[in-house]
Amino acid sequence: MRPRSRRFTPGETMRTPAAAIEQIGTLTIRGITSIGAGARFVGNVVAGLRDARLVAREFVLQARRLGVDSLPIAVFIAMFTGIVLALLASYSFTGAVPLYFVGTLVEKTIALELAPVLTGLALAGRVGANIAAELGTMRVTEQIDALETLGYDPLSFLVAPRVLAGIVMFPVVVAVAMIVGCGAAWVSSISLLHLSSEEFAKGLRLFFETFDVRYGLVKSSSFGLAVTMIGSARGLNAEGGATGVGRAATSAVVYSAVAILTLDAFWAVTWLLGRESAL
């Protein structure tokens, strides 16, 4: 026997569009509420910078933890990125373009895109998860409540120094990654592509502009702001013990990666494309 098809009553067919509209409305309200909460959190963090004594004392420690301790992974990524990029450039030219253009491609690609984005994504995993786990543990163990009881503002004492350290130290780490990436490409070009140092340097200087470095550093500073803000927000909102801390760390990494890619596109459309239009 064939199964009998289910018939919907007139009431059910009328409720289906209403349920869809209700669901859309719920999601819209939830999204607007999240945006408002995020904007309020950013405003409170900026206001927390007024307590310069607390911020300055914690800033040095956070700058070392977020920036200096992140240098090894940034150097590792930049080194292999430079080597692979030089080899890919040589392979892509296929004899139609002079080989010294390897230096040009390496400089443009590393300074404008690969050093900021790859380093930012790596630090999103290291820094964002670390901040979320650290603050989340403090939240679920009621250490933040204890700070408030003692008269400390958690945003001034915990969040503002981390955010400021991210804004300042991300460009420093990316600048080192740029130097290491270009240096690794130079070494691989000499040893594997049989380019001379003069030829590589000629391609490197051919279309070099200080805007390339400035663009990459400003972009990386915005990445540092996003990663530290998201990590702090997810950590402070953690609940539910160890499971909640794990969820906060995971969501911090995911949201930070999305924010980095979104900001990368934003800067390309507003600044890079705008500069080309002006020229």
N, C-alpha and C positions, 0 to 999 in steps of 0.2 A: 504494500500500500504506500502511495506517495504521501509524505507528510503534508498536513493541511497548513496552508499559508495563514499566518496570523493577520487578523483584520484589526485595524486601528479604529477606535471609536472617534466620533467628531471631537470629543473633549481632548483626546490625546493629540490629534492633529493640530488643534488650536494651541495646545501647550508647547509644542515643539519650537515654533518660532519665538515664543515668549521666553523659553528656557535659554535659547541661543542668545537672545538680546540680553538676558540677565547675566549670562556668563561673560559676554563681552563687557558689560558694564562693570562687573566685579573685577575683571582683569585690568580695565582702564583705571578704576579707582585704586587698585593695588599698585599699579605702575606710578600713578601720580603721587601716591603716598610715599613710595620708595624714593622718588626723585626729591620730594620735599624733605624727607628725613636725611637724605644724603647732603642736600644743600645746607640744612641746619647743622649737620655734623661738621661740614667744612667751615662754616661760619664760626662755630664754637672753637674749632682748632685754631683758626686765625686769631680769635679773641684770646685764646690761651697763650699766644706768643707774648702777651703783655708782661707776663711774669718772667722777665729776662734772667733772673738769678737761677731759677729752676731749669729753664731751657738751656742756658749756657753750660751749666754743670753736667747735664746729661748729654748734651750735643757731642762733646768730645768722645765720650764712650760709644755713642751710637754711630758716629762717623767712622770710628775704627771698626766696629762690628759690621756695619752695613757696607762700608767702602773698602777699607784696607783688607779685611778678611775675605772679600769677594774677588780680589785681584787674581788669585791663582786660576779660578775657573774662567774668568774673562780672558786671561792670557792664553789658556789652553784652547779655548774656542777660537780666538783671533788667530792663533798660530796656524791651526789646521785650515781655517777659512782662507787665509792668505795663500797657503800652498795650493789648495784645490782651485781657488779662483784664478791663479796664474796659469795653471795647467789647462783649465777650461777655456781661458782666453786664447791660449796658444792653439788649442784644438779647434776653436770656433773660427779663427782667422783663416785657416786652411791655405795659407800662402797668398791670399788676395790682399791682405793688409800687412804693412810692415810690422815686424814682430815687436818693435819697441812700443807699439800701442798697448802692449800688455800692461805697462806701467800706468798708462792713462786709465784703462778699464779698472785696474786694481784700485787706484786712488779714488776714482769717482764712486765705485760700488761700495767700497769699505767705508769711506767717510760719510756718504749720504745715506746709506741704507743698512748694510750688513752689520757694521760695528754697533750702531745704536740699537737695532732691533734684536739681533741675536743675543747681545749682552743683556738687553732689557728683559728678554724672555727667560734667560738663564737666571737673572737676579729676581725675577718674579717668583720662580720656584724656590730660590734660596731665601731671599729677604722677605717676600710676602708671606710664605708659609711660616717662617720663623717668627715674624711679628704676630701673626694671627694665633699661633700656638702659644706664644709667650703670654700675650694679653688674655687669650682665652683661658689659659690655666689660672691666671690671676683672677679672672672673673668667677670661674666656677668654684675656686677655693676661697672666695670672699676676701681676697687681699685688696681688691679695688674698693670694696666697701669699707675696709679698715682704713685705707688712705683717706677716703672722704670723711670718716669719723675723726681722723686726726687733723682735718682742715686742709688737706691737699686737694688741689684740682687735678683729677686724673688726666684730663686733656693737656694741661700744662706740664705735668710731671712725666707722663708716659707717652702721649701721642705727639705733641708738638716737637720735641727733640728728634723723634724718629722721622717725622715728615721733613723737617729742616735738613737733617742729615741725608735723607734720600735725594732732596733737591740739589744739594751741594755735591754729594759724593758720586752720584750716578754719572755726571759728566766727566769727573776725574777718571773713573774706571773705564768709561768709553774712550776717553782720550788715549789712555794706555793701550786699549784694544786696537785703536787706529794705528798707533805706532808699531805695535807688535805685528799686526796683520800685514802692513806694508813691508815691514822688515822680513817677515817670513816669505812673502811673495818675491822679494828681491833675492833672497838666498836660493829659493827654488828656481827662479829664472836663471840665475848664474849656473847652478849645478845641474839642472835638468833640461833647461831650454837652450843652454849655451849662449845666453845673452851676456853682454858685458855690462858692467856697472854703469858705464856712460850711457848705453842705449836704454837701460831701464830708467835711469834718472831723467833722460830726455823725454821719454813718454810720460813719466810722473809729473814733470813740470809743464808739459805741453799745454794742457787745458786746466791746470790747477788754479783754483780761486779760493781766497780765504772764506768765501761764503760757504764752501763745501763743509769745512770744519765747523764753522759757526752754526750751520743748519743742523748738523749731527749732534752737537753739544746741547743746543737749545731743546731739540727733540728728546734727547736722553734725560734732560732735567724734568721735562713734563712726564716722562715715564717714571722717574723717581717719585714725583708727587703722587701719581696715580697708584703705584704699587704700595707705597707706605700708607696712603689714605685708606685704600681698600683693605689691606691687611689689618690696620688698626680697627676699622669699623667692624670687620668680621670677627675679630678677636673680642672686642668689647661686647658684642651681641651673642657670644657663645653661651650655651646653656645645655645642661644634660650630662655633665661629667666628662669623662674621657672621650666618649662618643661625640659629644658636642664639640669638643676641642678639635677632634679629627675632622669633623665636617667643616668647621670654620677654616682650618688650614687648607683643606681641599678647595673650598669655594673661593678662598683668597687667591690661590694660584690660578684658577680658571678665570675669575673675573679680572684679575690683573693682566692675563694674557689677552683677553678680549679688549681690555682698555688700551693696551699697548698697540695692538693692531688698528684699533679705531683711531687713536691719536696719530699713528703713522700716516693713515690715509688723510686725516684732517690737515696735518702739516703739509702734506704733498699738494693738496687741493688749494689751501689758503695761501701758503707762503711760496712753495716751489712754483706752482702754476702761476701765481700772481706775479712772481718775479720774472718769469718768462714772458708774460703778457706785457709787463712794463718795458722789457727790453725790445 
